[in-house]
Amino acid sequence: MKPFTFKATTHSTAPASIGKPVGSAVMEAVIDEPGPVEVDTVGTDWEANLSGLLNLKHPKAVAAGLKERKEPIKIYTHVVRHPAHGFFLVDTGVSQRLVEDPTGVGVGFMLKKYGGIDKMNPRPSTAQVIEAQGVPLAGVFMTHLHLDHVSGFPDIPLDVPVYTGADEAEARLFLNAVAQGTNNHLLEGRPPLQELQFERDPDGKLAGVNDVFGDGSFFAILTPGHTIGHLSFLARTPDGAVLMTGDVSHTRWGWENDVEPGTFLAERDASRESLLALKALSKRHPKMDVRLGHQA
Ligand SMILES: [Zn+2]
């Protein structure tokens, strides 16, 4: 255990009841074929310091003259519909209640002050996104447990299963000193976090892949770095593959220039490796629709 570090949450965890680890080759053999899953990406406006979103010390960022500034970005929730398994979200969007009354939903003082909640704009709110589907929410897949990804939890019914990467809850960071209490409050009364399981990729192309529904339609990809258990997701839709990178890349510029995120990450080398691994995946499958962490 690292001293002076804190878990992302002390909420209980359990191995996920769904999903099976597969090699990247198993996924890549099918992802250029149309599939049955539909994905609608819903974004709400936010802003953050560019130095957090992008490594401004990277030679390419220096050469491009990028400087610290407030960067307009989005907070996304992805609506994922599977014909047999129902309707899921990837990340949680933003709840109106969280923005109106952060203390009331359990956001700690430090996060309230520095977490940028006053700049969050829940239009549409997560409650509206869920209601528009007209059917109950079957589950939530989390890329990771940072405030701008858990910000919709006050709108999510308490009995809905929540899936994360293995060790995401246990990831120890000093930053979690401010996040742990908030995550615990937002998860209070919910079942244990279900951790999707991964095995080493025999081809070494990705850190690990999980066939979530066991039918080759929706995959979780282990992409550590931003957080230890960070996940990206890939859905096979009638129009082709959709890759949801999560915070492997927050920005369009970072994705196009192979520059990893700035200060908002746990491990820089791992974060860069995950970015390059997803870039390589997208080059092997150029028709794939890539949806980034915080920019279109
Ligand atoms: Zn984020």
Residues whose N, C-alpha, C, O or C-beta is under 5 A from the ligand:
A	BS01	ZN	D148 D247
